[in-house]
C-alpha cells in the first residue's frame, strides 16, 4: 500500500473545532425555541461527525502500509502514537454524539430547550478539550510526514556514503533531483528523489542523508531514514567514496561503512570515487561534477543495470 503524506488533512486544535461547531450552530434558526435548539444540536452533531470521520478516514491503515512508509512514519512520528490519537478522536466523536442524542430526547421530553442547550454546549466543549493534545499531535505528525517522499515502483538506485563525500552533487548532476548542497556535514536533511530516463522507462534516484559508521542503535533520526531507504527501496546501491578525505572522514572509516553495507544489503553495490579532479585514484569509477569526468559512465552503468532487470522481469513473465 503506497502513501502520499501530502494528502493528510490539517487538524484543528480543540478550541478551533469547538468554535467551528458552535459558530455553525449560531446561524441556525427555528420557528420556536424548541425547534431552534433541536436544529442547533443537529448542526453540531453533523459538524463533529463529519469532521472526526474525515480526519480518521483520510489516514491510511498503518498496519497495511509498505514497510518503507510504515518504518519511516514510525521513526519520525510514531505509528503507535498516531493510532492512539486517532482512537481518541473516535472516542470523542462517540461521546459527543451520545451527549447530543440524550439532549435531543430531553428537549423533546419537555425540558427547557435553552437550559439543555447550555449544558450540552459545556459538555461537548469539555469532551473536545480532553483531546487537544491528540489533535495537536496529529497536526504535528502531518507536518513531519510531509518530508516523506512519494515513491514509484521504478528501478531504484540509492546513493549512500559518509556526509560531505559529494553524494548530493553527483545525484544532482545525473538526475532531476535538486537537493540543497553545502560544504559541511549533514546538509542533506531529507530523502530527495529524482529520475533518469532509460530505454525501458525511468530510474528512480534517491539521495540519502549521510551515514555514520557506528551501530544502528546509536544512529540519529536522519541516518535511520537513509538506512530505511537502503533496506526497502534499493535495487542498486551507489556507494560514494571520497579518497581526498576532505569530507572529514578517513578512508579506513569509509571502507568500513562500505563493508557494513555490502554485508547487510542483498543488492548490487556500485563503488565510485568522488572529487576525481582532486586525486589520481582510478581503481574504481572516478567522478567529478566539476570536470564532468565519469558522469556519463555512471549514468550508462545505471541504465544498463535497469535495463538488465527489466529484461529479466520480461523473461520471467
N, C-alpha and C positions, 0 to 999 in steps of 0.2 A: 504494500500500500504506500503510494507516494504522498507527499505532504508539501503544501505551499503555505508557509507561515505567514505570508503577507495577507492571506485571506482571513486570518483570525480577526474576530471583532474587537473593537475598542470597548473596554469595560468601564462603566461609570462607577464612581465612588458611591457609598451608601447615601450620602446627602444628595448627590446629583440624581440618583434613582428615585429617592423619596420626592424630591422637587418635581421631577418629571411626571410621576404618577399623580401627585396631588394637583399640579398645575393643569394637567389634562382634565382632572375631575372638576376643577373650579369653573370650567367652561360649560359644564353640563347643567341643563335646566330640567324642569318638570312642571306639571300642571298644579302640583301642590307640594308641601314639604315632604310627604312620604314618598311620592314618585321621584322627586328630585334627589332625595337621599339614596333611594334604590339605584337610580341611574348613576350617581356618583360612585357607589360601591361597585357596580357592574363595570364602569370605566376603569377604575383602579385594578380590578380583577384582570381585565383584559390586558392592560398595560404591563402589569407584572408578569402574568402568564406568558405573554408573547416575548417579553424581554428575557426572562430566565430561560425559556425554552430555546430561544435563538442563540444565546451565549453557549449553552451546553451542547446544542446540536451542531454548532459550527466548529467545535473542537473535534478532532479525529478520535478514533478508537486507538488510544496509545498502545494498547497491547498488540494491535494488528499492524502497526507501522513497520516498515522495513527497519532492519537492525540499525542501519546508519542513522536514520532520523530518530529512532527511539533512544539510542545511546547519546546522541548529540543533545537532545532535549533534556535527558536526564542529567547530563554533565553541566548544562548551563542554567537549567531552571528547576529540575527535579520532577520526574514523572509522578512520583508518589504524592508530592505536594499539590501538583496540578489536579490530580484525581480527587484529592481530599477537598480542595477548594470548589471544584465542580459539584461534588456531593453536597457541600454546604449550600450552594445555590439551589439545588434540588430541594433540600430541606426547607430553605426559606420560602420557596415557591409553594411547597405543600402547606406550610404553616399559615402563610398569608391567605391562601385560598380557603383554608378551613375557617379562619377568623372571619373572612368576608361572608362565607356561606352562613355561619351562625348569626352574624349581624343582620343579614337579609331576613332570616327567619324571625329574629326579634322584632324587626320593624314591621314585618307582615303580621306578626302576632299582636301588634298594638302598642309596642313600646315607643317612647318619644324618639322620632327619627333623628333629630338634631343631637340629642344626648348619645344615642347609639353611634352616630357618625363620628362624634368627637372621640369617643372611647376607641372606636375601630381605627381611626387615624393614628392614635397614640400607640396602639398595639402593633400595627403594621410597621410604623416607624421604628419601634423597638426591635422587632424581628430583623429588619433590614440593617439596622445599625450593628447588630451582632455579627454580621458577615462582612463588615467593612474591610477587615484585614484580608479576607479571602478575595474580595473584589479588587483590592489594590494589588494583591499578589498576582492575580491573573493578568492584570494590565501590564505589570512589570515583566511577567513571563512572556507576554506577547512581544514586548519591545526587545527582549533578549533573543527570542526565537526568530525575529526578523533577520538576524545575522546568518541564519542557516540558509545555505543556497538551495534553490530548487534544481535538482539534477535530472539528467536524461539517462537513457539506457545505452547511450553511445559508448564505443570503445573508450576507456578512461585511462588516462595517464596521470599519475600523481607525482608531483615533484617533491623531493624530500632532501634533507640535509640540515646542517647546523645553521643558525641565524647568520645573516650577512654574508653568505657564501655566493650570493648572486642569483638565487632562485627567481625572485620576482622580476629581475631584469631580463633573464632568459625567457621566462614564461611570457612576459610582455612582448618580447621580440618575435616569438613564434606563433602567437595566438591572438585572440581578440580580448584577452584579459588585460586590463589596465590597472593593476594594483598600485597602492601608494608605495613609493620607493624612497628610502632614505639610507644614510650611511651609518646606521647604528643598529645593534641587535634588537630583535622583537618589534621591528617596524611593521611587520605584517600582522594585523590584528584579527583578520577574518580568513575564512577559506574563500579564495577567489576562483571563479570558474570562467573559462573561455573555450573557444572551439577552433579547430583546424580542419578544413575540408580535405577529404581524400577521395579516391576513386569510387569507393562504395558507400560513402556517407560522411560522417563527421567524427573527429576525435575530440573527446571532452578532456580539456586540460585543467588540472586542479593545482593551484598553488597553495601550499600549506604553511602554517606558521612554523618557525624554526623549532627543531627538536634538540633537546639537550641529552647528552649521554649519561643517563642515570636511571635508576629503577622507575618503573611506571608509576608506582605509588607516590613518588617524590616529584612527579612532573606537575606543572601548573595547568590551569584550565586550557590555556591556549595550546600548549603542547599536546594535551589529550585530544583536542579536536583533530590535530594532524594525525595522531595515531589511529583515530576512528576512521578518518578518510583512507588511510593506508589499508586498514583491515577490511573495510566493507566495500570500497569503491574501486580499487586499483586493478586494472588488467595488466598494467605495467607500471613499475616504479622507476623514475629517473632520479638517481642519487647524485647530487652535485657536490663535488669536492673542490675546495679552494686550496691549491698547493702553495699559494703565496702566504697563507696563514694571516692575511690582513683582516680576515673576518674576526680574528681574536682567538681562534681555536687551533691547537696544534694538529698536524696531520694524523698523528697517532690517535687522537680522540675522534677525529672524523672517520678514520678507518674502523675504529671500534664500533661506532654507531652504524656504519655500513654493514659490518659483520652481524650486528644485532638484528638489523632489518632483514638481511638475507636469511637469517635463521628463523625468523618469526613470520615471514610472509611468503606464501607459496605462489609467487608470480615472478615473471622475469624482472630482473633489476638491471637497468642500463646505467653504467657508471661513466660520468663525464667530468672533465676538469672545467672549471670556470676561469675567467680572467686570464685567458691564454695570451693576451698581449703583455702580460707581466711575468711570464715564465716560459721555460722551454720543454716542459714535460709533454710527451706525446705518446706514452704507452697506453693511453685511453683517448677517446674522442675529446678534443680540446675546443672550447667555445669562448668567443669573446663578443660581447654585444657592441663593443666599440669598433673593432675592425671587421666584424661580420664573420670571422673565421668559425667554421663548424656549424653555423646556424642552419644552413641548407642541409648539411649532412644529418643533423639531428632531426630536422623535420622529415626528411626522406626515410630515416630509420623508423620513426614513429608511424609514418604512413604504411611502411612495409609490414610492421607488426600488426597494425589494424586490419590491413587487407588480408593478411595471413589468417587472422582469427575469423574474419568474415567468410573466407573460403572454407575453413573448417566447419563453420556453422552451416553453410550452404550444403556442404558434402554430407554432413551428418543429419540433414533434414531439420 
